[in-house]
Amino acid sequence: DTGVSQDPRHKITKRGQNVTFRCDPISEHNRLYWYRQTLGQGPEFLTYFQNEAQLEKSRLLSDRFSAERPKGSFSTLEIQRTEQGDSAMYLCASSLIGVGPNYGYTFGSGTRLTVV
Amino acid sequence: AQKVTQAQTEISVVEKEDVTLDCVYETRDTTYYLFWYKQPPSGELVFLIRRNSFDEQNEISGRYSWNFQKSTSSFNFTITASQVVDSAVYFCALSEDTGGFKTIFGAGTRLFVKA
């Protein structure tokens, strides 16, 4: 397995356009997460899936944001009518559920969104 | 509410020095999970360690060690004999869920290790 893959790596879009990002998690992992990171800050939780079910959404996730994980495999994050404030790095991570010391997130390289 | 505070914004050391990154957390739960992640200049976050609240044993992994103290709500990270490759932003994080969902990250500490 090559880890968590995110596509595209960079996206520049005009304000008001829709954008969609894709994440392919590690196949054995049953949880998939989306986070957003702005410059100089730690990642902020957006939403997560266990298998194909979206179990939690942050209040940061406005109605313009939607995430899907059909068939419990890859996930997409769509932002409609983008705004300049949406400019950030969008991170995807996956994990197994467990309490051992090695149970943490595996992050992808992220998609950097710039809204102009 | 959960909160993670990393008071040190930036630290600069010379290679081979020891350095400790501080992390203080707040949670109302009696069961919680603490993490450290590294974000090198390449940008991809890398998981380093996880500690469960019911296990206060300190951890050592090579040049890295972690000191978990419930009494002071701290989970500090020490790098011994730092190297240039340790230069990165380090994030401390907290979750109240076994699976680590809705993990709250601190703002990070940027470590510069000079040759």
gemmi code that builds the backbone of each chain (N, CA, C; Angstrom):
import gemmi

chains = {
    "A": [
        ("ASP", (0.846, -1.190, 0.000), (0.000, 0.000, 0.000), (0.880, 1.238, 0.000)),
        ("THR", (0.465, 2.245, -0.795), (1.337, 3.414, -0.933), (0.920, 4.538, -0.009)),
        ("GLY", (0.050, 4.339, 0.924), (-0.362, 5.386, 1.827), (-1.632, 6.058, 1.355)),
        ("VAL", (-1.896, 7.238, 1.913), (-3.087, 7.999, 1.575), (-2.761, 8.925, 0.408)),
        ("SER", (-3.573, 8.850, -0.623), (-3.346, 9.670, -1.816), (-4.419, 10.735, -1.938)),
        ("GLN", (-3.996, 11.936, -2.292), (-4.943, 13.017, -2.499), (-4.703, 13.636, -3.867)),
        ("ASP", (-5.799, 14.010, -4.485), (-5.721, 14.595, -5.823), (-6.773, 15.687, -5.965)),
        ("PRO", (-6.428, 16.859, -6.538), (-5.093, 17.232, -6.994), (-4.212, 17.695, -5.835)),
        ("ARG", (-2.964, 17.970, -6.096), (-2.074, 18.514, -5.068), (-2.315, 20.016, -4.891)),
        ("HIS", (-2.620, 20.671, -5.987), (-2.876, 22.107, -5.954), (-4.094, 22.406, -6.816)),
        ("LYS", (-4.864, 23.384, -6.363), (-6.014, 23.812, -7.144), (-6.173, 25.311, -6.984)),
        ("ILE", (-6.187, 26.010, -8.104), (-6.465, 27.437, -8.102), (-7.803, 27.621, -8.787)),
        ("THR", (-8.699, 28.320, -8.143), (-10.027, 28.492, -8.695), (-10.500, 29.915, -8.474)),
        ("LYS", (-11.427, 30.330, -9.316), (-11.991, 31.660, -9.151), (-13.128, 31.592, -8.143)),
        ("ARG", (-13.275, 32.655, -7.419), (-14.352, 32.752, -6.444), (-15.684, 32.454, -7.116)),
        ("GLY", (-16.477, 31.642, -6.427), (-17.783, 31.299, -6.970), (-17.830, 29.976, -7.721)),
        ("GLN", (-16.649, 29.447, -8.067), (-16.601, 28.152, -8.757), (-16.713, 27.012, -7.750)),
        ("ASN", (-17.083, 25.856, -8.272), (-17.129, 24.645, -7.441), (-15.834, 23.858, -7.639)),
        ("VAL", (-15.380, 23.228, -6.576), (-14.191, 22.380, -6.670), (-14.461, 21.053, -5.961)),
        ("THR", (-13.791, 20.033, -6.422), (-13.920, 18.706, -5.807), (-12.537, 18.103, -5.626)),
        ("PHE", (-12.308, 17.563, -4.431), (-11.041, 16.907, -4.119), (-11.308, 15.421, -3.872)),
        ("ARG", (-10.297, 14.629, -4.155), (-10.442, 13.195, -3.961), (-9.392, 12.693, -2.985)),
        ("CYS", (-9.771, 11.694, -2.207), (-8.850, 11.053, -1.270), (-8.998, 9.539, -1.382)),
        ("ASP", (-7.884, 8.875, -1.542), (-7.849, 7.402, -1.513), (-7.112, 6.971, -0.252)),
        ("PRO", (-7.816, 6.395, 0.709), (-7.173, 6.017, 1.975), (-6.414, 4.703, 1.847)),
        ("ILE", (-5.764, 4.340, 2.927), (-5.150, 3.014, 3.004), (-6.286, 1.992, 3.042)),
        ("SER", (-6.197, 1.001, 2.204), (-7.350, 0.126, 1.975), (-7.828, -0.605, 3.234)),
        ("GLU", (-6.920, -0.923, 4.143), (-7.332, -1.660, 5.352), (-7.978, -0.753, 6.398)),
        ("HIS", (-7.827, 0.556, 6.235), (-8.339, 1.483, 7.232), (-9.839, 1.673, 7.068)),
        ("ASN", (-10.575, 1.640, 8.171), (-12.017, 1.790, 8.066), (-12.488, 3.208, 8.384)),
        ("ARG", (-11.589, 4.056, 8.842), (-11.986, 5.437, 9.093), (-11.242, 6.382, 8.162)),
        ("LEU", (-11.980, 7.382, 7.715), (-11.416, 8.400, 6.826), (-11.844, 9.756, 7.345)),
        ("TYR", (-10.903, 10.686, 7.356), (-11.125, 12.007, 7.937), (-10.740, 13.099, 6.935)),
        ("TRP", (-11.446, 14.212, 7.045), (-11.044, 15.419, 6.331), (-10.734, 16.501, 7.361)),
        ("TYR", (-9.605, 17.142, 7.164), (-9.181, 18.259, 7.992), (-8.817, 19.428, 7.075)),
        ("ARG", (-8.800, 20.610, 7.655), (-8.370, 21.794, 6.927), (-7.264, 22.464, 7.737)),
        ("GLN", (-6.234, 22.897, 7.049), (-5.121, 23.566, 7.725), (-4.814, 24.883, 7.033)),
        ("THR", (-4.829, 25.955, 7.809), (-4.421, 27.253, 7.285), (-3.026, 27.573, 7.805)),
        ("LEU", (-2.405, 28.565, 7.179), (-1.005, 28.867, 7.455), (-0.772, 29.165, 8.925)),
        ("GLY", (0.186, 28.461, 9.498), (0.555, 28.730, 10.879), (-0.357, 28.114, 11.919)),
        ("GLN", (-1.290, 27.298, 11.473), (-2.236, 26.678, 12.402), (-2.164, 25.158, 12.306)),
        ("GLY", (-2.692, 24.518, 13.328), (-2.826, 23.072, 13.263), (-4.054, 22.699, 12.452)),
        ("PRO", (-4.128, 21.450, 12.035), (-5.304, 21.005, 11.282), (-6.582, 21.136, 12.109)),
        ("GLU", (-7.676, 21.466, 11.415), (-8.989, 21.558, 12.048), (-9.900, 20.490, 11.462)),
        ("PHE", (-10.589, 19.803, 12.340), (-11.469, 18.714, 11.930), (-12.638, 19.239, 11.103)),
        ("LEU", (-12.931, 18.546, 10.004), (-14.098, 18.886, 9.186), (-15.172, 17.802, 9.279)),
        ("THR", (-14.776, 16.555, 8.975), (-15.746, 15.472, 8.964), (-15.022, 14.148, 8.964)),
        ("TYR", (-15.758, 13.074, 9.288), (-15.148, 11.763, 9.181), (-16.174, 10.697, 8.817)),
        ("PHE", (-15.655, 9.627, 8.252), (-16.458, 8.488, 7.827), (-15.942, 7.230, 8.506)),
        ("GLN", (-16.880, 6.391, 8.873), (-16.521, 5.026, 9.248), (-17.159, 4.142, 8.197)),
        ("ASN", (-16.303, 3.499, 7.444), (-16.757, 2.802, 6.226), (-17.462, 3.832, 5.345)),
        ("GLU", (-18.709, 3.603, 4.937), (-19.340, 4.571, 4.044), (-20.202, 5.591, 4.778)),
        ("ALA", (-20.344, 5.436, 6.092), (-21.225, 6.325, 6.863), (-20.481, 7.574, 7.335)),
        ("GLN", (-21.057, 8.724, 7.055), (-20.503, 9.983, 7.559), (-21.062, 10.185, 8.960)),
        ("LEU", (-20.214, 10.114, 9.968), (-20.675, 10.058, 11.345), (-20.617, 11.390, 12.081)),
        ("GLU", (-19.837, 12.306, 11.589), (-19.712, 13.563, 12.313), (-19.284, 14.645, 11.336)),
        ("LYS", (-19.861, 15.833, 11.528), (-19.453, 16.993, 10.732), (-19.202, 18.158, 11.666)),
        ("SER", (-18.145, 18.869, 11.419), (-17.832, 20.040, 12.212), (-18.747, 21.197, 11.820)),
        ("ARG", (-18.899, 22.128, 12.755), (-19.651, 23.339, 12.421), (-18.903, 24.185, 11.391)),
        ("LEU", (-17.604, 23.888, 11.224), (-16.828, 24.585, 10.196), (-17.340, 24.233, 8.804)),
        ("LEU", (-17.990, 23.091, 8.701), (-18.440, 22.594, 7.404), (-19.790, 23.223, 7.075)),
        ("SER", (-19.731, 24.337, 6.335), (-20.985, 25.009, 5.999), (-21.751, 24.202, 4.950)),
        ("ASP", (-22.934, 24.731, 4.601), (-23.771, 24.052, 3.615), (-23.097, 23.971, 2.248)),
        ("ARG", (-22.074, 24.763, 2.039), (-21.403, 24.746, 0.738), (-20.449, 23.548, 0.616)),
        ("PHE", (-20.187, 22.905, 1.734), (-19.264, 21.767, 1.752), (-20.068, 20.468, 1.814)),
        ("SER", (-19.639, 19.505, 1.026), (-20.239, 18.182, 1.129), (-19.159, 17.128, 0.898)),
        ("ALA", (-19.270, 16.062, 1.642), (-18.302, 14.970, 1.523), (-19.053, 13.665, 1.339)),
        ("GLU", (-18.435, 12.800, 0.562), (-19.023, 11.490, 0.312), (-17.938, 10.433, 0.375)),
        ("ARG", (-18.374, 9.235, 0.670), (-17.463, 8.092, 0.618), (-18.260, 6.883, 0.120)),
        ("PRO", (-18.521, 6.862, -1.179), (-19.330, 5.772, -1.729), (-18.619, 4.436, -1.564)),
        ("LYS", (-19.371, 3.451, -1.124), (-18.859, 2.085, -0.983), (-17.699, 1.987, 0.018)),
        ("GLY", (-17.538, 2.972, 0.832), (-16.510, 2.891, 1.866), (-15.093, 2.858, 1.366)),
        ("SER", (-14.884, 3.355, 0.132), (-13.519, 3.328, -0.401), (-12.966, 4.742, -0.436)),
        ("PHE", (-12.823, 5.327, -1.633), (-12.306, 6.691, -1.729), (-13.369, 7.676, -1.242)),
        ("SER", (-12.924, 8.899, -1.011), (-13.850, 9.944, -0.574), (-13.642, 11.182, -1.435)),
        ("THR", (-14.699, 11.966, -1.562), (-14.606, 13.261, -2.233), (-15.103, 14.343, -1.304)),
        ("LEU", (-14.482, 15.496, -1.418), (-14.904, 16.689, -0.690), (-15.183, 17.755, -1.733)),
        ("GLU", (-16.417, 18.240, -1.754), (-16.791, 19.257, -2.721), (-17.075, 20.562, -2.001)),
        ("ILE", (-16.593, 21.635, -2.566), (-16.904, 22.970, -2.065), (-17.629, 23.701, -3.182)),
        ("GLN", (-18.825, 24.144, -2.901), (-19.596, 24.892, -3.886), (-19.443, 26.385, -3.634)),
        ("ARG", (-19.514, 27.138, -4.720), (-19.466, 28.607, -4.637), (-18.307, 29.053, -3.732)),
        ("THR", (-17.121, 28.683, -4.122), (-15.954, 28.941, -3.283), (-15.817, 30.412, -2.941)),
        ("GLU", (-15.263, 30.649, -1.759), (-14.990, 31.999, -1.257), (-13.498, 32.075, -0.936)),
        ("GLN", (-12.991, 33.292, -0.856), (-11.563, 33.445, -0.584), (-11.183, 32.834, 0.756)),
        ("GLY", (-12.077, 32.845, 1.693), (-11.812, 32.254, 2.996), (-11.680, 30.745, 2.971)),
        ("ASP", (-12.027, 30.129, 1.844), (-11.867, 28.679, 1.727), (-10.430, 28.297, 1.386)),
        ("SER", (-9.613, 29.275, 1.044), (-8.217, 28.991, 0.700), (-7.514, 28.359, 1.890)),
        ("ALA", (-6.971, 27.181, 1.693), (-6.356, 26.412, 2.779), (-5.777, 25.131, 2.191)),
        ("MET", (-5.131, 24.376, 3.065), (-4.707, 23.029, 2.701), (-5.781, 22.079, 3.224)),
        ("TYR", (-6.305, 21.236, 2.355), (-7.307, 20.261, 2.760), (-6.623, 18.898, 2.879)),
        ("LEU", (-6.674, 18.376, 4.085), (-5.956, 17.146, 4.401), (-6.919, 15.995, 4.579)),
        ("CYS", (-6.538, 14.876, 4.045), (-7.283, 13.641, 4.247), (-6.411, 12.708, 5.083)),
        ("ALA", (-7.027, 11.968, 5.955), (-6.292, 10.991, 6.762), (-7.142, 9.739, 6.905)),
        ("SER", (-6.503, 8.636, 7.161), (-7.242, 7.411, 7.441), (-6.619, 6.715, 8.643)),
        ("SER", (-7.387, 5.838, 9.259), (-6.880, 5.133, 10.436), (-7.681, 3.856, 10.668)),
        ("LEU", (-7.086, 3.009, 11.487), (-7.808, 1.889, 12.061), (-8.296, 2.323, 13.424)),
        ("ILE", (-9.200, 1.574, 14.000), (-9.655, 1.851, 15.365), (-8.888, 0.934, 16.310)),
        ("GLY", (-8.266, 1.523, 17.306), (-7.532, 0.718, 18.265), (-6.936, 1.608, 19.339)),
        ("VAL", (-6.477, 1.001, 20.431), (-5.957, 1.787, 21.551), (-4.460, 1.647, 21.715)),
        ("GLY", (-3.816, 0.916, 20.845), (-2.380, 0.729, 20.977), (-1.620, 1.989, 20.661)),
        ("PRO", (-0.349, 2.034, 21.067), (0.456, 3.247, 20.877), (0.734, 3.570, 19.423)),
        ("ASN", (0.505, 2.639, 18.536), (0.789, 2.896, 17.133), (-0.456, 3.289, 16.328)),
        ("TYR", (-1.578, 3.486, 16.997), (-2.809, 3.832, 16.293), (-2.933, 5.335, 16.180)),
        ("GLY", (-2.567, 5.823, 15.004), (-2.696, 7.256, 14.741), (-3.167, 7.446, 13.314)),
        ("TYR", (-3.305, 8.669, 12.924), (-3.712, 8.970, 11.556), (-2.538, 8.769, 10.599)),
        ("THR", (-2.878, 8.324, 9.403), (-1.953, 8.429, 8.274), (-2.515, 9.507, 7.376)),
        ("PHE", (-1.762, 10.575, 7.218), (-2.222, 11.704, 6.418), (-1.744, 11.595, 4.981)),
        ("GLY", (-2.540, 12.168, 4.087), (-2.090, 12.370, 2.725), (-1.291, 13.662, 2.634)),
        ("SER", (-0.832, 13.952, 1.444), (-0.013, 15.160, 1.234), (-0.851, 16.433, 1.163)),
        ("GLY", (-2.167, 16.268, 1.060), (-3.037, 17.427, 1.061), (-3.311, 18.000, -0.318)),
        ("THR", (-4.387, 18.755, -0.400), (-4.704, 19.543, -1.588), (-4.699, 20.994, -1.168)),
        ("ARG", (-3.816, 21.765, -1.809), (-3.767, 23.195, -1.476), (-4.717, 23.944, -2.394)),
        ("LEU", (-5.726, 24.569, -1.803), (-6.716, 25.326, -2.557), (-6.432, 26.811, -2.435)),
        ("THR", (-6.384, 27.477, -3.567), (-6.271, 28.927, -3.604), (-7.463, 29.473, -4.366)),
        ("VAL", (-8.225, 30.316, -3.703), (-9.392, 30.944, -4.330), (-9.028, 32.387, -4.652)),
        ("VAL", (-9.107, 32.732, -5.926), (-8.708, 34.083, -6.349), (-9.928, 34.923, -6.785)),
    ],
    "B": [
        ("ALA", (-14.773, 21.416, 27.266), (-14.280, 21.491, 25.890), (-12.806, 21.104, 25.854)),
        ("GLN", (-12.398, 20.551, 24.740), (-11.010, 20.158, 24.579), (-10.170, 21.349, 24.127)),
        ("LYS", (-8.929, 21.347, 24.560), (-8.007, 22.384, 24.122), (-6.595, 21.861, 24.229)),
        ("VAL", (-5.761, 22.244, 23.278), (-4.348, 21.881, 23.302), (-3.538, 23.154, 23.133)),
        ("THR", (-2.625, 23.393, 24.036), (-1.812, 24.602, 23.997), (-0.341, 24.243, 23.829)),
        ("GLN", (0.231, 24.771, 22.780), (1.671, 24.658, 22.562), (2.214, 26.077, 22.635)),
        ("ALA", (2.712, 26.442, 23.782), (3.076, 27.825, 24.033), (4.296, 28.273, 23.232)),
        ("GLN", (5.149, 27.345, 22.872), (6.358, 27.690, 22.115), (6.012, 27.743, 20.627)),
        ("THR", (6.093, 28.932, 20.056), (5.782, 29.063, 18.639), (6.942, 28.572, 17.783)),
        ("GLU", (8.141, 29.011, 18.162), (9.343, 28.613, 17.425), (10.473, 28.347, 18.404)),
        ("ILE", (11.263, 27.351, 18.103), (12.458, 27.062, 18.890), (13.612, 26.871, 17.914)),
        ("SER", (14.739, 27.445, 18.260), (15.924, 27.277, 17.426), (17.055, 26.694, 18.277)),
        ("VAL", (17.637, 25.613, 17.825), (18.744, 24.991, 18.555), (19.870, 24.684, 17.577)),
        ("VAL", (21.017, 24.388, 18.142), (22.156, 23.957, 17.348), (22.209, 22.436, 17.395)),
        ("GLU", (22.597, 21.860, 16.296), (22.675, 20.407, 16.204), (23.374, 19.811, 17.427)),
        ("LYS", (22.833, 18.685, 17.868), (23.312, 17.909, 19.018), (22.782, 18.427, 20.347)),
        ("GLU", (22.128, 19.550, 20.339), (21.474, 20.000, 21.575), (20.215, 19.175, 21.823)),
        ("ASP", (19.839, 19.066, 23.089), (18.560, 18.461, 23.439), (17.503, 19.560, 23.427)),
        ("VAL", (16.274, 19.199, 23.050), (15.214, 20.197, 23.021), (13.909, 19.552, 23.476)),
        ("THR", (13.139, 20.295, 24.246), (11.842, 19.812, 24.728), (10.739, 20.700, 24.203)),
        ("LEU", (9.749, 20.069, 23.612), (8.571, 20.776, 23.109), (7.438, 20.554, 24.106)),
        ("ASP", (6.847, 21.647, 24.535), (5.826, 21.568, 25.580), (4.426, 21.426, 24.987)),
        ("CYS", (3.592, 20.703, 25.713), (2.192, 20.554, 25.317), (1.346, 20.466, 26.582)),
        ("VAL", (0.361, 21.329, 26.674), (-0.581, 21.300, 27.788), (-1.975, 21.119, 27.209)),
        ("TYR", (-2.751, 20.253, 27.819), (-4.070, 19.968, 27.257), (-5.160, 20.173, 28.292)),
        ("GLU", (-6.375, 20.332, 27.803), (-7.551, 20.436, 28.660), (-8.627, 19.508, 28.123)),
        ("THR", (-9.227, 18.750, 29.025), (-10.348, 17.896, 28.656), (-11.152, 17.588, 29.891)),
        ("ARG", (-12.432, 17.347, 29.718), (-13.287, 16.976, 30.846), (-13.414, 15.464, 30.966)),
        ("ASP", (-13.009, 14.763, 29.915), (-13.140, 13.310, 29.917), (-12.057, 12.673, 30.782)),
        ("THR", (-12.393, 11.548, 31.369), (-11.390, 10.804, 32.129), (-10.609, 9.856, 31.224)),
        ("THR", (-11.166, 9.556, 30.082), (-10.466, 8.730, 29.095), (-10.218, 9.574, 27.845)),
        ("TYR", (-8.985, 9.680, 27.466), (-8.635, 10.491, 26.302), (-7.312, 9.997, 25.743)),
        ("TYR", (-6.959, 10.549, 24.594), (-5.804, 10.047, 23.853), (-4.989, 11.236, 23.370)),
        ("LEU", (-3.712, 11.139, 23.518), (-2.801, 12.222, 23.151), (-1.873, 11.745, 22.035)),
        ("PHE", (-1.514, 12.675, 21.172), (-0.706, 12.348, 20.007), (0.350, 13.429, 19.778)),
        ("TRP", (1.400, 13.037, 19.085), (2.343, 13.985, 18.503), (2.491, 13.633, 17.031)),
        ("TYR", (2.490, 14.710, 16.215), (2.710, 14.585, 14.782), (3.827, 15.528, 14.372)),
        ("LYS", (4.526, 15.139, 13.325), (5.604, 15.953, 12.766), (5.209, 16.382, 11.359)),
        ("GLN", (5.418, 17.658, 11.043), (5.164, 18.152, 9.695), (6.457, 18.757, 9.159)),
        ("PRO", (7.220, 17.989, 8.392), (8.482, 18.499, 7.843), (8.194, 19.506, 6.744)),
        ("PRO", (9.223, 20.162, 6.242), (9.029, 21.158, 5.187), (8.297, 20.618, 3.962)),
        ("SER", (8.366, 19.333, 3.725), (7.648, 18.744, 2.588), (6.137, 18.833, 2.773)),
        ("GLY", (5.687, 18.993, 4.020), (4.275, 19.273, 4.275), (3.428, 18.126, 4.782)),
        ("GLU", (3.837, 16.888, 4.586), (2.964, 15.769, 4.974), (3.108, 15.468, 6.469)),
        ("LEU", (2.004, 15.462, 7.163), (1.998, 15.171, 8.605), (2.320, 13.710, 8.844)),
        ("VAL", (3.202, 13.487, 9.805), (3.634, 12.130, 10.117), (3.330, 11.832, 11.575)),
        ("PHE", (2.635, 10.738, 11.812), (2.301, 10.303, 13.169), (3.569, 9.841, 13.880)),
        ("LEU", (3.739, 10.307, 15.133), (4.900, 9.913, 15.923), (4.535, 8.986, 17.069)),
        ("ILE", (3.533, 9.385, 17.882), (3.240, 8.636, 19.092), (1.806, 8.863, 19.511)),
        ("ARG", (1.278, 7.897, 20.186), (-0.042, 8.006, 20.807), (0.099, 7.565, 22.245)),
        ("ARG", (-0.576, 8.268, 23.138), (-0.600, 7.909, 24.543), (-2.043, 7.894, 25.011)),
        ("ASN", (-2.444, 6.847, 25.742), (-3.777, 6.763, 26.291), (-3.754, 7.274, 27.721)),
        ("SER", (-4.833, 7.908, 28.138), (-4.869, 8.543, 29.462), (-4.687, 7.536, 30.590)),
        ("PHE", (-5.042, 6.281, 30.333), (-4.940, 5.274, 31.379), (-3.556, 4.629, 31.416)),
        ("ASP", (-2.643, 5.127, 30.618), (-1.293, 4.581, 30.572), (-0.303, 5.723, 30.694)),
        ("GLU", (0.185, 5.964, 31.899), (1.072, 7.102, 32.124), (2.532, 6.753, 31.942)),
        ("GLN", (2.797, 5.569, 31.483), (4.189, 5.177, 31.269), (4.819, 6.042, 30.194)),
        ("ASN", (6.003, 6.532, 30.478), (6.677, 7.350, 29.488), (7.268, 6.480, 28.378)),
        ("GLU", (7.475, 7.092, 27.242), (7.872, 6.347, 26.053), (9.178, 6.891, 25.512)),
        ("ILE", (10.029, 5.987, 25.088), (11.284, 6.382, 24.440), (11.380, 5.621, 23.133)),
        ("SER", (11.730, 6.366, 22.087), (11.941, 5.735, 20.790), (13.169, 6.375, 20.160)),
        ("GLY", (14.270, 5.725, 20.292), (15.513, 6.271, 19.759), (15.868, 7.586, 20.441)),
        ("ARG", (15.963, 8.655, 19.660), (16.302, 9.963, 20.230), (15.071, 10.697, 20.751)),
        ("TYR", (13.912, 10.139, 20.536), (12.659, 10.771, 20.939), (12.181, 10.189, 22.269)),
        ("SER", (11.665, 11.058, 23.122), (11.023, 10.578, 24.348), (9.851, 11.492, 24.678)),
        ("TRP", (8.867, 10.898, 25.350), (7.657, 11.627, 25.676), (7.374, 11.475, 27.156)),
        ("ASN", (7.021, 12.581, 27.795), (6.755, 12.613, 29.227), (5.302, 13.021, 29.433)),
        ("PHE", (4.491, 12.052, 29.842), (3.062, 12.278, 30.058), (2.822, 12.429, 31.545)),
        ("GLN", (2.277, 13.566, 31.962), (1.978, 13.801, 33.370), (0.551, 14.286, 33.506)),
        ("LYS", (-0.313, 13.409, 34.007), (-1.718, 13.772, 34.185), (-1.879, 14.872, 35.215)),
        ("SER", (-1.031, 14.880, 36.219), (-1.191, 15.852, 37.307), (-1.054, 17.283, 36.810)),
        ("THR", (-0.274, 17.478, 35.757), (-0.095, 18.819, 35.196), (-0.717, 18.938, 33.805)),
        ("SER", (-1.438, 17.908, 33.379), (-2.064, 17.896, 32.044), (-1.052, 18.250, 30.960)),
        ("SER", (0.074, 17.590, 31.025), (1.116, 17.879, 30.040), (1.590, 16.614, 29.344)),
        ("PHE", (2.018, 16.795, 28.128), (2.525, 15.678, 27.327), (3.678, 16.224, 26.500)),
        ("ASN", (4.838, 16.318, 27.135), (5.986, 16.970, 26.515), (6.836, 16.002, 25.706)),
        ("PHE", (7.497, 16.553, 24.724), (8.245, 15.757, 23.748), (9.695, 16.242, 23.746)),
        ("THR", (10.613, 15.343, 23.974), (12.032, 15.707, 24.006), (12.781, 15.000, 22.887)),
        ("ILE", (13.573, 15.783, 22.177), (14.479, 15.222, 21.165), (15.889, 15.345, 21.721)),
        ("THR", (16.551, 14.244, 21.834), (17.919, 14.210, 22.350), (18.899, 14.267, 21.175)),
        ("ALA", (19.946, 15.034, 21.350), (20.979, 15.140, 20.298), (20.335, 15.469, 18.956)),
        ("SER", (19.697, 16.619, 18.900), (18.927, 17.008, 17.716), (19.789, 16.999, 16.454)),
        ("GLN", (19.107, 16.768, 15.335), (19.757, 16.753, 14.031), (19.008, 17.696, 13.095)),
        ("VAL", (19.687, 18.107, 12.041), (19.068, 19.033, 11.088), (17.760, 18.451, 10.541)),
        ("VAL", (17.715, 17.132, 10.373), (16.504, 16.504, 9.817), (15.311, 16.581, 10.770)),
        ("ASP", (15.570, 16.973, 12.008), (14.462, 17.141, 12.960), (13.729, 18.461, 12.747)),
        ("SER", (14.273, 19.322, 11.909), (13.628, 20.611, 11.647), (12.260, 20.374, 11.020)),
        ("ALA", (11.226, 20.875, 11.689), (9.847, 20.621, 11.266), (8.929, 21.393, 12.198)),
        ("VAL", (7.643, 21.323, 11.895), (6.636, 21.793, 12.839), (6.076, 20.560, 13.543)),
        ("TYR", (5.999, 20.633, 14.847), (5.513, 19.516, 15.640), (4.175, 19.889, 16.280)),
        ("PHE", (3.215, 19.004, 16.095), (1.876, 19.241, 16.631), (1.553, 18.233, 17.723)),
        ("CYS", (1.035, 18.738, 18.811), (0.461, 17.924, 19.859), (-1.048, 17.891, 19.613)),
        ("ALA", (-1.686, 16.762, 19.905), (-3.110, 16.639, 19.605), (-3.808, 15.800, 20.661)),
        ("LEU", (-5.108, 15.989, 20.756), (-5.920, 15.349, 21.793), (-7.212, 14.837, 21.180)),
        ("SER", (-7.613, 13.636, 21.563), (-8.907, 13.113, 21.143), (-9.587, 12.436, 22.318)),
        ("GLU", (-10.916, 12.514, 22.332), (-11.677, 11.835, 23.386), (-12.291, 10.545, 22.860)),
        ("ASP", (-11.896, 10.154, 21.665), (-12.472, 8.977, 21.023), (-11.395, 7.935, 20.780)),
        ("THR", (-11.739, 6.680, 21.000), (-10.776, 5.601, 20.794), (-10.149, 5.646, 19.418)),
        ("GLY", (-10.991, 5.903, 18.432), (-10.495, 5.922, 17.071), (-9.821, 7.219, 16.694)),
        ("GLY", (-9.813, 8.166, 17.639), (-9.124, 9.424, 17.358), (-9.916, 10.385, 16.506)),
        ("PHE", (-11.220, 10.145, 16.374), (-11.983, 11.065, 15.544), (-12.081, 12.411, 16.242)),
        ("LYS", (-12.244, 13.431, 15.448), (-12.384, 14.788, 15.957), (-11.190, 15.148, 16.841)),
        ("THR", (-10.022, 14.794, 16.389), (-8.807, 15.125, 17.113), (-8.576, 16.622, 17.054)),
        ("ILE", (-8.251, 17.199, 18.186), (-7.968, 18.628, 18.294), (-6.454, 18.805, 18.294)),
        ("PHE", (-5.964, 19.626, 17.382), (-4.530, 19.867, 17.276), (-4.161, 21.198, 17.920)),
        ("GLY", (-2.973, 21.244, 18.487), (-2.423, 22.514, 18.911), (-1.965, 23.318, 17.708)),
        ("ALA", (-1.484, 24.518, 17.965), (-1.056, 25.391, 16.876), (0.323, 25.022, 16.331)),
        ("GLY", (1.014, 24.146, 17.030), (2.297, 23.670, 16.528), (3.478, 24.460, 17.063)),
        ("THR", (4.615, 23.797, 17.125), (5.892, 24.430, 17.473), (6.851, 24.180, 16.313)),
        ("ARG", (7.364, 25.274, 15.767), (8.318, 25.135, 14.657), (9.718, 25.004, 15.237)),
        ("LEU", (10.376, 23.922, 14.925), (11.729, 23.657, 15.422), (12.728, 23.844, 14.288)),
        ("PHE", (13.706, 24.701, 14.551), (14.826, 24.882, 13.621), (16.063, 24.268, 14.264)),
        ("VAL", (16.701, 23.362, 13.583), (17.952, 22.790, 14.063), (19.049, 23.225, 13.102)),
        ("LYS", (19.979, 24.003, 13.627), (21.049, 24.539, 12.786), (22.287, 23.666, 12.881)),
        ("ALA", (22.933, 23.514, 11.757), (24.155, 22.692, 11.713), (25.315, 23.390, 12.412)),
    ],
}
model = gemmi.Model(1)
for chain_id, residues in chains.items():
    chain = gemmi.Chain(chain_id)
    for i, (resn, *xyz) in enumerate(residues, 1):
        res = gemmi.Residue()
        res.name, res.seqid = resn, gemmi.SeqId(i, " ")
        for name, pos in zip(("N", "CA", "C"), xyz):
            atom = gemmi.Atom()
            atom.name, atom.element = name, gemmi.Element(name[0])
            atom.pos, atom.b_iso = gemmi.Position(*pos), 0.0
            res.add_atom(atom)
        chain.add_residue(res)
    model.add_chain(chain)
structure = gemmi.Structure()
structure.add_model(model)
structure.setup_entities()
